[in-house]
Amino acid sequence: MAQTVSAVGGRAPRRPIARAIIGVVVVLLAVVVLLPDLLGLDRFVLLAAMVALRPQLTVLLALAALLVLLVRRRRWPESCAVIAVCLVAATLVVPRAFAQPSPPPGGRALTVLSFNVDQGGADVGALAAEIRRARPDVVVLPEAADRFAVRLGGAIPDLGYRSVVAAAPGAPDVHGIAVLTASAMGPLSSRVIWQGHADPWLELSGGALGGLRLVAVHVAAPVPGKIRSWPRELAQLATWCGAGPAVLVGDFNATLDHAEFRAGSAGCQDAAAVTGNGLTATWNAAWPRWFGAQIDHVLVGGDLRPEDLLVLDLPGSDHRALLARVRMPG
């Protein structure tokens, strides 16, 4: 009788409770890993990195939950709950792989090339060859200051591109951003934007741009030392998104899975997502295209519409380049 009481009052009742606690913890961890932006947690460095990899982590966690379900059937409640969390995450990322309806014909096309040149270390010859091939109207180069702009200009002197550089005097390439504009764009006004930014941005207007503003962007990375600046800089995207025709181009150091990026860019369309290229990683270029984060973007606002976008592999940088065509009205 004493043994029976010990069994009933000892280990046996604790096992279901322990399993339930473990199950709840596992499900909560799945939510935190896959959906931290919905909880306002993606302002922390580790979770900001995790949500940037939401497409890949969703697949991995779903496969792990299915494996546990097959091997340890007693774990079916938490396995099914984790799979449900994965399905929620999948609904947030899968639509980016499918192109939306094409914009109506008409208007003028604006071709933009964006390429983070990785502290000025990108292959100038390869970039110059791509510019010769595509003849973009505007080239946006985060992490390029005077040194890189001069080298690139020397490789394409016959094409007639004008360059504007935003950087402190003598600053290394990593702390600058350069923009090249084709001669057909005419004379453009430029404004360097410093306040509240770890690195400068550059706004262009006038000329063939008409009433739209083009902004070359390099947002601080969500890493220790810059994580506080990161959400503030993303919030400043609202200055242009939802405020008339605008094109924002560059390295945003955020994906569409980051809440701060979605909030700041509300009113703009992401050219990659609209054209069905929203799951192609632009960083790290050393990894396969299906693994990594799409942190480089071309955003369009107002009555502009993304028409096409290509993700390009150019040597010498840890980023891939974007070549986008935007349809302007009129």
Rosetta blueprint (number, residue, H / E / L):
1 M L
2 A H
3 Q H
4 T H
5 V H
6 S H
7 A H
8 V H
9 G H
10 G L
11 R H
12 A H
13 P H
14 R H
15 R H
16 P H
17 I H
18 A H
19 R H
20 A H
21 I H
22 I H
23 G H
24 V H
25 V H
26 V H
27 V H
28 L H
29 L H
30 A H
31 V H
32 V H
33 V H
34 L H
35 L L
36 P H
37 D H
38 L H
39 L H
40 G L
41 L L
42 D L
43 R L
44 F L
45 V H
46 L H
47 L H
48 A H
49 A H
50 M H
51 V H
52 A H
53 L L
54 R H
55 P H
56 Q H
57 L H
58 T H
59 V H
60 L H
61 L H
62 A H
63 L H
64 A H
65 A H
66 L H
67 L H
68 V H
69 L H
70 L H
71 V H
72 R L
73 R H
74 R H
75 R H
76 W H
77 P H
78 E H
79 S H
80 C H
81 A H
82 V H
83 I H
84 A H
85 V H
86 C H
87 L H
88 V H
89 A H
90 A H
91 T H
92 L H
93 V H
94 V H
95 P H
96 R H
97 A H
98 F L
99 A E
100 Q L
101 P L
102 S L
103 P L
104 P L
105 P L
106 G L
107 G L
108 R E
109 A E
110 L E
111 T E
112 V E
113 L E
114 S E
115 F L
116 N L
117 V L
118 D L
119 Q L
120 G L
121 G L
122 A L
123 D L
124 V H
125 G H
126 A H
127 L H
128 A H
129 A H
130 E H
131 I H
132 R H
133 R H
134 A H
135 R L
136 P L
137 D L
138 V E
139 V E
140 V E
141 L E
142 P E
143 E L
144 A L
145 A L
146 D H
147 R H
148 F H
149 A H
150 V H
151 R H
152 L H
153 G H
154 G H
155 A H
156 I L
157 P H
158 D H
159 L H
160 G L
161 Y L
162 R E
163 S E
164 V E
165 V E
166 A E
167 A L
168 A L
169 P L
170 G L
171 A L
172 P L
173 D H
174 V H
175 H H
176 G L
177 I E
178 A E
179 V E
180 L E
181 T E
182 A L
183 S H
184 A H
185 M H
186 G L
187 P L
188 L L
189 S E
190 S E
191 R E
192 V E
193 I E
194 W L
195 Q L
196 G L
197 H L
198 A L
199 D L
200 P L
201 W E
202 L E
203 E E
204 L E
205 S E
206 G L
207 G H
208 A H
209 L H
210 G L
211 G L
212 L L
213 R E
214 L E
215 V E
216 A E
217 V E
218 H E
219 V L
220 A L
221 A L
222 P L
223 V L
224 P L
225 G L
226 K L
227 I L
228 R L
229 S H
230 W H
231 P H
232 R H
233 E H
234 L H
235 A H
236 Q H
237 L H
238 A H
239 T H
240 W L
241 C L
242 G L
243 A L
244 G L
245 P L
246 A E
247 V E
248 L E
249 V E
250 G E
251 D E
252 F L
253 N L
254 A L
255 T L
256 L L
257 D L
258 H L
259 A H
260 E H
261 F H
262 R H
263 A H
264 G H
265 S L
266 A L
267 G L
268 C E
269 Q E
270 D E
271 A H
272 A H
273 A H
274 V H
275 T E
276 G L
277 N L
278 G L
279 L L
280 T L
281 A L
282 T L
283 W E
284 N L
285 A L
286 A L
287 W L
288 P L
289 R L
290 W L
291 F L
292 G L
293 A E
294 Q L
295 I L
296 D E
297 H E
298 V E
299 L E
300 V E
301 G E
302 G L
303 D L
304 L L
305 R E
306 P E
307 E E
308 D E
309 L E
310 L E
311 V E
312 L E
313 D L
314 L L
315 P L
316 G L
317 S L
318 D L
319 H E
320 R L
321 A E
322 L E
323 L E
324 A E
325 R E
326 V E
327 R E
328 M E
329 P L
330 G L
